[in-house]
């Protein structure tokens, strides 16, 4: 079976994506990073701090949801910078509260929700196996 250059590229890309994940997500990530570099320094500092917090404490396990969240964050700060909105007017008095509220919009991607569902399913299976009997 002879393979041409197009077939070889397709196979290489399949292999690469199997190892590293979808390439489209990486393109979106790098586009997000390029957008944040274009922000004024003070807005960029705020976005980088929020990104760091969201990455550490957000527990987002789905890459597409994580990138969507960060793209939305970039949108918010690009619009705020263009309108001249002060950073404190964007995040409020408590940046942690802002980050937690922002994160709630992306809860379906958090690994903790997957673990909660796994726990609930396991207990339900155990109950079914028990025949629903009371001790």
URFEN-V857369 format. One record per helix or strand of 2 or more residues. SS is the DSSP state (~ for helix, > for strand). FROM is the first residue (numbers start at 1). TO is the last residue. If there is no record, write none. Layout:
SS:FROM:TO
SS:FROM:TO
This chain:
~:5:20
~:23:37
~:41:57
~:63:83
~:87:91
~:95:104
~:107:109
~:111:129
